[in-house]
Structures are given as C-alpha cells and as structure tokens.
C-alpha cells in the first residue's frame, strides 16, 4: 500500500469513528457546538478552538477523548488557522482554530 492509499484509509477510519460519535454522543456534541457558536459570537477574534471547549464542556464519564474531534464537524464552522493544544495529554500538538461559516 503506497502513502496515498494509506492516507485514504486513515481518513476513512477517522471519519467512521467521528460518525460513530455523532450517533452515540449527540447530546454532548450539541452542548459543545452551542458553546462554540457562543464563543465565536462573543470573542474579540470571532474564533474558537477545542482549547476553549474542553474546560467548559467536560466529556461524560466513559466517553473517549477523541469525541472532541467531532465538535467542529459539519457546515457551521470553517477552519481559519492553527494553534497548539493546551491540555498536557496532547503534548502541544497542533489543533485547528475555527470561525463560524458565513451564511449565504
């Protein structure tokens, strides 16, 4: 399997996992998204990242930390930049910064 094929398989596996979270953790993700919209609307920059959501919307017991990857999935948000994750377990990995998608 070449690198392009490996990349495609990796994306498929990620998307399957995020879809599972969408169905299983609907209420949690709805709370996170509502909070993310509010942060975008009230912050000076008009942006939000998972760094803003994690401390204000802790994941339910027994929920995998990857559930946070589904928060910005969908049409409401658009990626506008990058920052480093601030929770220690992330080892300062890069995470996206989002803004609300402009409505047509």
Helices and strands as residue ranges (DSSP letters): H 3-24, H 26-42, E 47-49, H 50-54, G 65-70, E 77-84, G 88-90, E 94-100
